[in-house]
Amino acid sequence: MNKRYTDMHEILRHINHESENLKAAAGTLRVMMEGHVERCGNPSSLEDKQVKNRLRFYASFLENLQLRALAFEERLRNEILLVNNSFR
């Protein structure tokens, strides 16, 4: 089997794992945000507003990283298919 093909499969395995980690982290952050909203309701203090804004930023950041990981995973799958089909 082609070394590049084997390496691509290994990279894909790691990307898949990291995508799962990002999904879990985003879910955890969502639960934290829900807990913050339950505790504070409509935050009135500056500190509560800052916490809410930071949580929202990090949730968005993790979701964007997850989308990028999924897109990279799909591109790599396409490359693997191309390599696989080229050596038949």
N, C-alpha and C positions, 0 to 999 in steps of 0.2 A: 504494500500500500504506500502511496506517495506520502512523504514526510510532511509536506505542507498540508495535505488533507488531514492527517492525524493531528497536527498542531491546531488546525482550525477547529476540529471537534473538541479538543481540550479547552481552547479559548471559549467556545460556545458553552461548554459545561460550566465554566466559571462565570460567564455572563448571566447564564440562567440562574445560578445560585445568588449572584448579587442582585438580580432583578427581584427575586423572592425576598431577599433581605430588605430592599427598598420598599416593597409592598407592605411588609410587616411593620417597618418603621413608620411608614405613612399612616397605617391603621392605628398604631399606638399613639401617634401624635393627634389623630382625629379624636380618639377617646379622651386624651388629655384636654383637647379643646372643648369637648362636650362637658367634661367635668368642670372646667373653668367657667363655662357659661352657666352651668347649674349652680355653682358656688357664688358667682358674682352677678348673675342675671345681666342686666344692662350696666356695664362697669361705669362707675362715676369717678372713681379716683384715677389720677394720672398713672399710678403704678399698675392698676388693673387693666387700664387701656393699653399700656405698654406691653404687658404680658399677653393680652389678646392679640395685639398686632404682631408680636414676635412669633407666637404660636402659628398664626395665619401665614406669616412669611415662611417659616420652616416647613409647614405642611405643603405649601406651594412649591418650595424648593425640592423637597423629597419627591413630590408627584412629578415634577419636571425631570428630575434625574431618572425616575422610573420610566417615564416615556422615552427618554433618550436611550436607556438600556434596552428597552423593548425594540426600538427602531434599529439599534445596532445588532441585536440578536437576529432580527429578520434579515438585515443586510448580510450578516455572516452566514445565515442559512442559505441564502441565495448564492453566495460565493461557493459554499460547500457543494451545492447542487451543480454549479457550473464546473467546478474542478472534477467532481464525480463523473459528470457527463462527458467531459473532455478526454478522460482516460479510459473510456470504454471501447 
